[in-house]
């Protein structure tokens, strides 16, 4: 590798607090110390990001695990090389004056109308409701083609009782409209992976040390951001100055991802980015029961830990080094 080794990093969405560690890793020089220059590319959702990486249009991508399997079912082969967050960021959220009471349990959704913002979050919501034994008692709407903004409008005007998006969506609109929000994180009920780092089989095969270097620097970025979230948000705002206006909510997004979605007993035992084959298989089984997949999948072929630099202390001992009290 040389200092001119530039990687294109396809984000799942436009820059936001969930992505702050990657911008901090670049700002702090962690990628540069690995002889890497990172070119961030804004995205249009996890399926788009996963396909871009699988087809070699981007070197690495940030994409949800369910999108990795969905794209595999379409005949492309994204390869997840690290699990960034161990829990899905999907959440059901509402406003107290709309719902009429604090939303704390899935069973409270019986008899209610719920509007999802995306196909995958709708599938996860359906699974949550099924597990709770109330699927038939909930009017779970189809996905609105105008995406989450229309969903939020429906919640704000009381057309629906709750909406489905990601954690902090409810808090964000609650603050914006001075109303009391409640959120039900789906990751607390379903054992579903959140975001993964993805590349192509060809890139991983041809440039394994580059993948390891990228993962090592990224782990350092997550660690540094968790220790100093304000610095992480500074790096994010440097990329997109308009986010200064929503600085508080961007920090909340990152801290929620870092503490609620990332730290689990599995991370404490296995380190940053580690993946669990049983979890991938369960995700595959869940998706196979829906209409999301276009064809057969092989969950075991969708991921690998072969490139994760587990011998690095910041990776192997991540939870203890970053958050000694992590449970």
C-alpha positions, 0 to 999 in steps of 0.5 A: 500500500502507499499513501495514494491508496484511495478507497471509496466508502459508500455510506448507506445514507447522507452523513449523520450522527450514526456515521460520525466514527468514520469521519472522526477516523479520517479527521484523526488520521487513523486511515492515513496511518494505514496508508489509506485515503477514504473518499466518502460517497453519500448513499440511498439506503442499505440495499443500494450501498450493499449492491454498489460494494458487491459489484465493485462500484465502491470498495467498501460500504456501510449496509444493514445485514438484512440488505446484504442477504436481500441482495444475495437473493438477487444474485449479487454477492456482498460480503460483510467483513465486520458487524458494526452494530450488534442490534438493529437501529429500527424502532417504533415511535409515537407521540404521547398525545397521539398514542394516549399513553407511554409506549413501553411494550409491543402488546400496546400496539394491538388495535392500533395503526402503524406506518413503516418508513421502509420495507425492511423495517416493516418486516421487522415490525411484523416479526415483532408483532408476530412474536408478541401474538398480536400481528392480526390485531395491528393495522400495519400499513404498506410502505408509503412511496414518499418514505419516512417524511410522509410517515412522520407527517401522518404521525404528527397529524394523528392519522396513524398511532405510531410510525416505524423508523430508526432510534431517535426519529421519535425524539427528533420530531418530539423536540422539533414540535415540542411534543413528548415522544416514546420509542420502542427499539426493535433491537431489544426484542429481535436478535437482528444485526444492525449495520455491517461493513461490506465489500466484494468477494473480489476486493477481499480476495485481491486486497486482504491487507487493505481490508484489514487496515480499513477495519483496524482504523475504523475500530479506532474511530469508533473507540475514539468517538465513544470516548469523545463524542463531541469531537466525533460530531465536530468531524461530522459537521466539518463534512456537512456544516448544515448539521450544526443546526441539529448537533444535539440530535446528531450526538444523540444518534451516535451515542445511541448507536455506540452504547445501545446498539453496539455494546452487547455481551457478544462484543465484550467476549469477542471484540469489535466487529465480530460476527456470529454464524447463528445470528446470520442464520436466524436472520436468513430464516426470518427473511426467508419467511417474508416476501423480501427475498428474490431467491435462495440465500446462503447465510454462511456465505454472506459474511466472514471474520477472516479480515477482522484484525482480532490480534489488535488490542483495540479490536480484541479488547474493544469493550474493556478499553472503551467502556469498562463497565459494558455489560 
